[in-house]
Amino acid sequence: MRAALLAVACAALVTGGAALATAAEQPRVTLIGDSIAASFDYVPAARKYLGNGLDLRTDAMVCRRLVAASCVFQGTQPATVLELARSRASTFGPVVVVDVGYNDWAAVYRIDKVMLAFKAAKVRTVVWVTLRESSANYASINAAIRKAARRWPNLVVADWDAYSREKPWFRSDGLHLTSTGARGLSHLLRPIVLAELAGP
């Protein structure tokens, strides 16, 4: 199965979007995010590009936090990443993408807790997206993500901060994505996800 995935991943990278596999063979990928990743819900082209040939499941909600209780938006308080990792263990698939942190603060951004929960859920790889470093707090969170990658061999950093730098992909707050920005995020994530699906 891994050899087959490697072959189709390479083909998709070369062609830029050829179908990966038949529906029955599509590997599941779960993306957990906050309002930044929620751009995939309103930019169909970005979601289609990222999810082509994959069984892509997204759960992105305004106000989501990593471990500390999420904030409340319009009467809704989303589950944290840790709560999802513990409650939906059987639904993830081999690769999970985490794009959460804009509602957090560095002192309680406890990556190890979440990685332990994903380990218990038998997730093979966690692709962790860095934040746009528009504040010292976000820079500290990014430093924590990079340090965690040295402790956890199955944590792969998707460096959105570096990839999106100097790009006109953002709304007036400098964080939330335009449709072009959502497509940019999908172009960062897709080759990383495919490589991890094809890996050992």
Buried (B, 14 or more C-beta within 10 A) or exposed (E): EEEEBBEBBEBBBEEEEEEBBEEEEBBBBBBBBBBBBBBBBEBEEBBBBBBBBBBBBBBBBBBBBBBBEBBEBEEEBBBBBBBBBBEBBEEBBBBBBBBBBBBBEBEEBBBEBBBBBBBEBEBBBBBBBBBBBBEEBBBBBBEBBBEBBEEBEBBBBBBBBEBBEEEEBBEEEEBBBBBBBBBBBBBBBBEBBBBBBBBE
